[in-house]
Amino acid sequence: MNIDRKHVAVIGAGVTGLTAADTLAGWGARVSLVEKTPFLGGHAIQLNCKATDACVKCGACVAEDKLLSATRHPHVDVYTGTQIETISGQRPYQITYRIHSPLVNADQCDGCGICFETCPVSGAISQGHAPHGGPYVAIRRDLCRYFQDAACTECQDACPQGAIGLSSQAQAGTMQADAILVTTGFTPYDPSDKSYGYGQFLNVITSLDAERLLREHTVMKRPSDGRPAGRIAFIQCVGSRDARLGHPWCSKICCGSSLRMARLIQSRQEDAQITCFYIDVQTFGKDFQPVYRSIRDNIAMVRAIPGDILRTATDELEVIYFDPQSHASKESLFDIVVLSVGLLPAEDNGPLARILGWAPHESGFLPHHGSERHPAPEGIFTAGAATGPMTIAESVSSAEESVYDMVRFLTAS
Ligand SMILES: Cc1cc2nc3c(=O)[nH]c(=O)nc-3n(C[C@H](O)[C@H](O)[C@H](O)COP(=O)(O)OP(=O)(O)OC[C@H]3O[C@@H](n4cnc5c(N)ncnc54)[C@H](O)[C@@H]3O)c2cc1C
């Protein structure tokens, strides 16, 4: 099969998009890999390796390998900070986009970190991977205050290298594609509306926040005062398996991810007392069973989902739940509570599906391109967590399967 002269656009540069771009380029296609944020790697690149004495097959290292391989391939052109605006209805597709030039000049930035210290919004400035695969500091337009009311320029004013230019403009561009692969991934559930105090109590954090804390400090430090957290609670299924929220599905990755994280924390902090509140433990995959057996002996597993979290006068967190053993309401105190947030459809699925003239699945995830109920427009393919919650290994397989379908389609057309 020969697709040497074909041009393919891959929308979304998480582990799925990176895998697909690299594999398509390996088949000889010219690939435009379009990523809306300044960073490559999506969610998977933000995860910690959970190995303690041996590999626990969490998959976190896969994203970095895929990133390096895709960005080094001469047939892959990477567009970061790029938003698709229109896609013409006929093949080859004409795609128009807007590309935002980076707000931090990578040549001038020396990585001193002063911008991180001065920024008043947590997560608005972050470190990630640039189009060439190397480390990179970038500002997220969706979180930065400058892009809400132009009132805050603290990082720009403080940067000793003058590397930050908040007023840089977007430019329009066009590209052509014989086929398009949509790999827009998922959105983590935002638990601000739950009665757990997220956004109010600094020591109530999400699982993604916990990944970031563990990268920054090795041990789990409390955001409120920087002290190592001795008593840590994980609450599972926050925003998943919740019909009232309209998210009845299991997000699949959370049990494995939280319990591996608990084990990593205990390996670094022997005195850490960890409690996991859960509905039931989903041990998908043959690799997780032995890991789970070794973990559960050292963790208090409580089969209950807490109703409320309160903050005490001494800045502890009081978790209130219905104890299944005593059949009574119970309270336990913790230093930090990690909410294992569910995987929801990517925010852009709806708008993108409309641009493509396609209907998303009723859940909001994109249908698989082979779906009979939601047939895709010709030449449009999907892969990865854009189609539903999945692990990194499953995302890689899904990318490879979709690439195979694309190659067959492009060879035949
Ligand atoms: C807290 C947490 C812990 C996890 N732990 C594990 C684990 O231990 N093991 C495991 O196997 N999995 C784990 N996962 C799941 C893992 O993150 C996913 O399997 C993986 O990220 C899916 O990759 P993806 O590329 O499909 O989606 P994503 O990682 O979501 O990447 C999608 C990319 O598309 C981009 N994008 C979205 N819309 C557009 C658009 N319109 N235009 C251009 N770009 C766009 C996004 O910015 C993003 O870069 C975890 C997830 C979470 C939240």
The ligand as an ORCA input file, in Angstrom:
! r2SCAN-3c Opt
* xyz 0 1
  C      -5.470     11.991     36.551
  C      -5.309     11.017     35.419
  C      -4.486      9.922     35.603
  C      -4.335      8.985     34.588
  N      -3.528      7.910     34.808
  C      -3.364      6.981     33.853
  C      -2.523      5.853     34.063
  O      -1.912      5.702     35.121
  N      -2.399      4.933     33.053
  C      -3.072      5.074     31.859
  O      -2.920      4.220     30.980
  N      -3.867      6.159     31.629
  C      -4.024      7.102     32.588
  N      -4.828      8.209     32.349
  C      -5.523      8.296     31.040
  C      -4.631      8.934     29.957
  O      -4.415     10.263     30.318
  C      -5.343      8.793     28.596
  O      -5.380      7.420     28.245
  C      -4.626      9.527     27.466
  O      -4.308     10.845     27.853
  C      -5.508      9.586     26.223
  O      -4.778     10.230     25.217
  P      -5.492     11.078     24.051
  O      -4.401     11.553     23.173
  O      -6.563     10.256     23.431
  O      -6.201     12.293     24.787
  P      -5.577     13.584     25.534
  O      -4.459     13.203     26.422
  O      -6.751     14.276     26.161
  O      -4.988     14.479     24.363
  C      -5.838     15.165     23.460
  C      -5.088     16.348     22.867
  O      -5.929     16.985     21.886
  C      -5.867     18.388     22.077
  N      -7.094     18.998     21.518
  C      -8.355     18.945     22.029
  N      -9.202     19.621     21.218
  C      -8.474     20.081     20.188
  C      -8.785     20.851     19.010
  N     -10.027     21.263     18.745
  N      -7.776     21.171     18.152
  C      -6.504     20.760     18.401
  N      -6.137     20.044     19.513
  C      -7.122     19.708     20.371
  C      -5.725     18.557     23.573
  O      -5.210     19.836     23.906
  C      -4.750     17.418     23.903
  O      -3.415     17.823     23.753
  C      -5.008      9.165     33.336
  C      -5.831     10.303     33.152
  C      -5.990     11.202     34.187
  C      -6.891     12.410     33.996
*
